[in-house]
Amino acid sequence: MSSSAQAGVTITLGILFIIGATTAIVVWSWHRLQQHRADAVAMAAYRKLAEEAVANQGELRDEMRKLAEHMSAVEQLMRDVG
């Protein structure tokens, strides 16, 4: 094989390597972007769930306070009757 043919093969292989590496980097970057988008959606859903849990916890606390007041009233009534 002559040196010009060998140089042509080397240049062709180099170009193919660069194209392959560029394609691999683009695919890897796209995959990471999609993964970050999915993580952001999941985090938003988790944040919404946490906000709802806090709101529900406040409502439960109010209901428990009311129930405790009613129980105190019932206990007092039982003491007064009994």
Phi and psi in degrees as GROMACS dihedral restraints (atoms count N, CA, C in turn):
[ dihedral_restraints ]
;  ai    aj    ak    al  type     phi  dphi    fc
    3     4     5     6     1   -78.8    20    10
    4     5     6     7     1   163.8    20    10
    6     7     8     9     1   -68.1    20    10
    7     8     9    10     1   -30.5    20    10
    9    10    11    12     1   -71.3    20    10
   10    11    12    13     1   -35.7    20    10
   12    13    14    15     1   -68.9    20    10
   13    14    15    16     1   -38.7    20    10
   15    16    17    18     1   -66.8    20    10
   16    17    18    19     1   -37.4    20    10
   18    19    20    21     1   -66.8    20    10
   19    20    21    22     1   -39.3    20    10
   21    22    23    24     1   -63.0    20    10
   22    23    24    25     1   -41.4    20    10
   24    25    26    27     1   -66.4    20    10
   25    26    27    28     1   -42.2    20    10
   27    28    29    30     1   -63.6    20    10
   28    29    30    31     1   -44.2    20    10
   30    31    32    33     1   -64.6    20    10
   31    32    33    34     1   -42.5    20    10
   33    34    35    36     1   -62.4    20    10
   34    35    36    37     1   -45.8    20    10
   36    37    38    39     1   -64.2    20    10
   37    38    39    40     1   -38.6    20    10
   39    40    41    42     1   -63.0    20    10
   40    41    42    43     1   -43.9    20    10
   42    43    44    45     1   -64.6    20    10
   43    44    45    46     1   -43.1    20    10
   45    46    47    48     1   -62.5    20    10
   46    47    48    49     1   -39.0    20    10
   48    49    50    51     1   -63.8    20    10
   49    50    51    52     1   -43.9    20    10
   51    52    53    54     1   -63.5    20    10
   52    53    54    55     1   -43.1    20    10
   54    55    56    57     1   -63.8    20    10
   55    56    57    58     1   -44.0    20    10
   57    58    59    60     1   -62.8    20    10
   58    59    60    61     1   -44.5    20    10
   60    61    62    63     1   -64.5    20    10
   61    62    63    64     1   -41.6    20    10
   63    64    65    66     1   -63.7    20    10
   64    65    66    67     1   -43.2    20    10
   66    67    68    69     1   -62.6    20    10
   67    68    69    70     1   -42.7    20    10
   69    70    71    72     1   -62.7    20    10
   70    71    72    73     1   -41.8    20    10
   72    73    74    75     1   -66.0    20    10
   73    74    75    76     1   -41.6    20    10
   75    76    77    78     1   -64.1    20    10
   76    77    78    79     1   -45.3    20    10
   78    79    80    81     1   -63.4    20    10
   79    80    81    82     1   -43.9    20    10
   81    82    83    84     1   -62.5    20    10
   82    83    84    85     1   -43.8    20    10
   84    85    86    87     1   -64.5    20    10
   85    86    87    88     1   -41.3    20    10
   87    88    89    90     1   -63.3    20    10
   88    89    90    91     1   -42.0    20    10
   90    91    92    93     1   -62.1    20    10
   91    92    93    94     1   -44.2    20    10
   93    94    95    96     1   -64.5    20    10
   94    95    96    97     1   -38.1    20    10
   96    97    98    99     1   -62.1    20    10
   97    98    99   100     1   -44.8    20    10
   99   100   101   102     1   -64.2    20    10
  100   101   102   103     1   -37.2    20    10
  102   103   104   105     1   -65.7    20    10
  103   104   105   106     1   -41.6    20    10
  105   106   107   108     1   -66.3    20    10
  106   107   108   109     1   -37.9    20    10
  108   109   110   111     1   -63.8    20    10
  109   110   111   112     1   -43.1    20    10
  111   112   113   114     1   -64.5    20    10
  112   113   114   115     1   -40.2    20    10
  114   115   116   117     1   -63.1    20    10
  115   116   117   118     1   -39.6    20    10
  117   118   119   120     1   -65.2    20    10
  118   119   120   121     1   -40.3    20    10
  120   121   122   123     1   -64.9    20    10
  121   122   123   124     1   -44.2    20    10
  123   124   125   126     1   -63.7    20    10
  124   125   126   127     1   -40.0    20    10
  126   127   128   129     1   -66.4    20    10
  127   128   129   130     1   -37.8    20    10
  129   130   131   132     1   -64.8    20    10
  130   131   132   133     1   -41.4    20    10
  132   133   134   135     1   -65.1    20    10
  133   134   135   136     1   -40.2    20    10
  135   136   137   138     1   -65.1    20    10
  136   137   138   139     1   -41.3    20    10
  138   139   140   141     1   -62.2    20    10
  139   140   141   142     1   -41.8    20    10
  141   142   143   144     1   -63.9    20    10
  142   143   144   145     1   -43.1    20    10
  144   145   146   147     1   -61.3    20    10
  145   146   147   148     1   -41.7    20    10
  147   148   149   150     1   -64.8    20    10
  148   149   150   151     1   -41.0    20    10
  150   151   152   153     1   -63.6    20    10
  151   152   153   154     1   -41.4    20    10
  153   154   155   156     1   -64.9    20    10
  154   155   156   157     1   -39.0    20    10
  156   157   158   159     1   -64.0    20    10
  157   158   159   160     1   -41.2    20    10
  159   160   161   162     1   -63.9    20    10
  160   161   162   163     1   -42.7    20    10
  162   163   164   165     1   -63.7    20    10
  163   164   165   166     1   -44.2    20    10
  165   166   167   168     1   -64.8    20    10
  166   167   168   169     1   -35.6    20    10
  168   169   170   171     1   -65.1    20    10
  169   170   171   172     1   -39.8    20    10
  171   172   173   174     1   -63.5    20    10
  172   173   174   175     1   -41.9    20    10
  174   175   176   177     1   -63.7    20    10
  175   176   177   178     1   -42.6    20    10
  177   178   179   180     1   -63.0    20    10
  178   179   180   181     1   -39.8    20    10
  180   181   182   183     1   -61.3    20    10
  181   182   183   184     1   -43.2    20    10
  183   184   185   186     1   -63.4    20    10
  184   185   186   187     1   -43.4    20    10
  186   187   188   189     1   -64.2    20    10
  187   188   189   190     1   -39.9    20    10
  189   190   191   192     1   -64.4    20    10
  190   191   192   193     1   -39.2    20    10
  192   193   194   195     1   -63.5    20    10
  193   194   195   196     1   -44.7    20    10
  195   196   197   198     1   -62.6    20    10
  196   197   198   199     1   -42.2    20    10
  198   199   200   201     1   -63.5    20    10
  199   200   201   202     1   -41.1    20    10
  201   202   203   204     1   -63.3    20    10
  202   203   204   205     1   -38.5    20    10
  204   205   206   207     1   -63.5    20    10
  205   206   207   208     1   -44.2    20    10
  207   208   209   210     1   -63.7    20    10
  208   209   210   211     1   -41.4    20    10
  210   211   212   213     1   -63.5    20    10
  211   212   213   214     1   -39.8    20    10
  213   214   215   216     1   -62.0    20    10
  214   215   216   217     1   -41.0    20    10
  216   217   218   219     1   -65.4    20    10
  217   218   219   220     1   -42.0    20    10
  219   220   221   222     1   -64.8    20    10
  220   221   222   223     1   -42.7    20    10
  222   223   224   225     1   -62.1    20    10
  223   224   225   226     1   -42.4    20    10
  225   226   227   228     1   -64.0    20    10
  226   227   228   229     1   -40.6    20    10
  228   229   230   231     1   -63.0    20    10
  229   230   231   232     1   -41.5    20    10
  231   232   233   234     1   -66.2    20    10
  232   233   234   235     1   -36.7    20    10
  234   235   236   237     1   -64.5    20    10
  235   236   237   238     1   -42.9    20    10
  237   238   239   240     1   -66.5    20    10
  238   239   240   241     1   -37.9    20    10
  240   241   242   243     1   -77.0    20    10
  241   242   243   244     1   -43.1    20    10
